[in-house]
Amino acid sequence: MNSSPPRAHWRVVLGNIIFDNDTPAGRRFDLALTVAILLSISVVVLDSVAKIHRQHDTTLRIAELILSSLFTAEYLLRLVSARHASHYARSFFGVVDLLSLLPAYVSLFVPGSEYLLIVRALRLLRIFRILKMGRYLSEAGVLAQALRASAVKITVFLAVVLTLVLIIGALMYVIEGPQYGFTSIPTSIYWAIVTITTVGYGDISPHTALGKTLASITMIFGYGVIAVPTGIVTAGLTQASQPKPLARDLRRCPRCGLERHDPQANYCQRCGERLPEAAEAP
């Protein structure tokens, strides 16, 4: 009898190479993919330089064509070898892989859109998995949790800022008028946004005393605009970074009602009554 183990299906072997970076073949594939992504980004950046574009346009186009073909083949192989193709296609990396391909084909119909291939830089996020930097991914999860927790506060804050920008823009339009560059309320709103964010391009500026007074108030208010969202996100990060309380920490003494006991305590530190088990905690 032949007792040799059955040969793995080619889709399983291919999937192990493409998705599993714990094997030598998988690590070599991920390394080659990272080099190809860096080359593609370099081609897009160099092609945007006018002098290089004039001298090496054909070479850069051929290089991008080859790289785009390789990325297209890689994406199709990922769909074929994935255990659940739909799960991969809807995952974060699956969506990024697809988005990194689309500009190459859109550029066939819309000239200039090939520069959007720079989105392939997002594919470099795989380097965290390749280099086993799971701790960095967990920290990114903390940041995402903090942003989700702060979303409502930031939304309310932005709504207030937008309302003030509308009011300040309209006031500046009335005070200065078209003769000083404030030709419309949208233009005045643009000035208000630039001023309140402390950017200050200087392409439009008030000339009247009342306009300068309003501009000064807007500039001072701009410093508060910068500080508030920073404080909101910082508070969210602090809360997200704190360890979750254990169930035993929430126990209440049945005799005196004291809460927040030591996690290892079996008796109340105030009255000595035996504490309930973790499952019995309120």
Secondary structure, DSSP 4 states (H G I P E B T S, - for coil): ---PPPPPPHHHHHHHHHH-TTSHHHHHHHHHHHHHHHHHHHHHHHHTSHHHHHHHHHHHHHHHHHHHHHHHHHHHHHHHHSSSHHHHHHSHHHHHHHHTTHHHHHTTTSTTGGGGGGGGGGGGGGHHHHTT-HHHHHHHHHHHHHHHHHHHHHHHHHHHHHHHHHHHHHHHHHHH-GGGT--SHHHHHHHHHHHHTT----SS---SHHHHHHHHHHHHHHHHHHHHHHHHHHHHHHHHHSPPPPGGGG---TTT------TT-SB-TTT-PBPPPGGG--
